[in-house]
Amino acid sequence: MRDETLSIHAGYEADPVTKAVAVPIYQTVAYEFDSADHGAALFNLETPGNIYTRLSNPTTAVLEKRIAALEGGVEALCVGSGMAAIHYAIVNIAEAGHNIVSTPQLYGATWTLFEHFLRKQGIDVRFAASDSIADIQALIDENTRAVYCESIGNPGGNIADIEALADCAHKNGVPLIVDNTIATPILLKPIRFGADIVVHSLTKFVGGHGTTMGGAVVDSGNFPWERHAQRFSMLTQPEPAYHGVVYTQQYGRAAYAARCRTVCQRNTGSVLAPLSAFLLLQGAETLALRVERHLENTAKVVAFLDNHPQVAWCDSIGRKGTPGHALAKKYLGGQGGPFLTFGVKGGFEEGKRFYDALKLFKRLVNIGDAKSLACHPASTTHRQLTPEELERTGVKPEMIRLCIGIEHIDDIIEDLDQALAATGDASQPMARAPQLRLAASRG
Ligand SMILES: Cc1ncc(COP(=O)(O)O)c(C=O)c1O
């Protein structure tokens, strides 16, 4: 079935007992065993079923199936946040002494996790000098366990060449992990281009209403762990943390997802609450529609900002004349993405005046809400980074990121227009052309 249909139906058929059409919220911690033998078979992973919600929950299972279906994966694990998903995706296959190789432009908290937290755990994250395959390849050695990228970088808006990165990773016998939060599976399905593991912050566009934290790790089922059995012994040898199970033997193509659940989640407990799973499912139902409107409105805002005299520069995802354009054609069907960055003329101070003057846009650190959102990354999400680190992650000090919501486009543009009018030298009346607004609004 197509995305619009999968978003609404995948993973659930009316509950056989109650006939409930909406997915029930199984607000339970534990599940009753029929007998001691039944309990033993569940613990031995011989019989499918639920034991304890830190391992699995029927409401969350529906979300897991839905996300796996949308991404084209064999199985997914849903966890408490996007950061937990990224952490699990890595520590499921990398241990102290190993390294992963990452593209440089990443979401701020991911960068901090990699640069500081994982390094202290003995996992060396190597940031390539650029997204180029030569720069990635130069950092891979026998201790590398994965290559990592964001399909669309946040907030840089850079588009990863997933196919080339996957080829490079596979030539070196390691999987490619892709954070697909910004693109969403509606715009891009990384597994189709060779990605092995896809991670998500469901908190963003999938939930879509700024109400619920969640994350997902999707296993494509395609990586040949057994071909690289020594390197991935955690999947191909008896697992001491789960009474000796050999994941590739017991779970076949879903070995990676099964270990992520029964070792990472079971032992460290980043669990998605069943109510959160339910709320994220509500969001998922309208994902395709919302993404369409986000993109349409974003393109109109870009047209407006491009022509505004108070705007110094405006970068949108995959725009003509940028290196991202060809990649957007290949990976995003020629479309842009759901946010943009721009700088107000006059630098940091004028940018602040613009930011403070916004009325409809919310000033916050979030993306992927139905509401229009504005953020100043250098003072918020990326504030812990040094100027050199900011440069490396592609964040300019004056940069403002707008995540365009699904409100009426004329209201969005009127708000930007009045906030831009609050900037610049008050003695110099702005040379704004009112027709720009109309032109943008008509697309
Ligand atoms: C690309 C990307 N990955 C991961 C995350 C982290 O997600 P969460 O806030 O759900 O932990 C974010 C958050 O903004 C993000 O933008």
The ligand as an SDF file (V2000), in Angstrom:
LIG
                    3D

 16 16  0  0  0  0  0  0  0  0999 V2000
   17.6100   15.3870   13.2810 C   0  0  0  0  0  0  0  0  0  0  0  0
   17.2950   15.1510   14.7220 C   0  0  0  0  0  0  0  0  0  0  0  0
   17.6630   13.9810   15.2890 N   0  0  0  0  0  0  0  0  0  0  0  0
   17.4150   13.7180   16.5760 C   0  0  0  0  0  0  0  0  0  0  0  0
   16.7870   14.6410   17.3860 C   0  0  0  0  0  0  0  0  0  0  0  0
   16.5570   14.3140   18.8320 C   0  0  0  0  0  0  0  0  0  0  0  0
   15.2280   13.9740   19.0420 O   0  0  0  0  0  0  0  0  0  0  0  0
   14.5030   14.0420   20.4770 P   0  0  0  0  0  0  0  0  0  0  0  0
   14.3530   15.4810   20.8080 O   0  0  0  0  0  0  0  0  0  0  0  0
   13.2160   13.3260   20.2330 O   0  0  0  0  0  0  0  0  0  0  0  0
   15.3800   13.3320   21.4440 O   0  0  0  0  0  0  0  0  0  0  0  0
   16.3800   15.8540   16.8430 C   0  0  0  0  0  0  0  0  0  0  0  0
   15.7200   16.8600   17.6800 C   0  0  0  0  0  0  0  0  0  0  0  0
   15.4510   17.9460   17.2410 O   0  0  0  0  0  0  0  0  0  0  0  0
   16.6450   16.1150   15.4740 C   0  0  0  0  0  0  0  0  0  0  0  0
   16.2790   17.2580   14.8950 O   0  0  0  0  0  0  0  0  0  0  0  0
  1  2  1  0
  2  3  1  0
  2 15  2  0
  3  4  2  0
  4  5  1  0
  5  6  1  0
  5 12  2  0
  6  7  1  0
  7  8  1  0
  8  9  2  0
  8 10  1  0
  8 11  1  0
 12 13  1  0
 12 15  1  0
 13 14  2  0
 15 16  1  0
M  END
$$$$
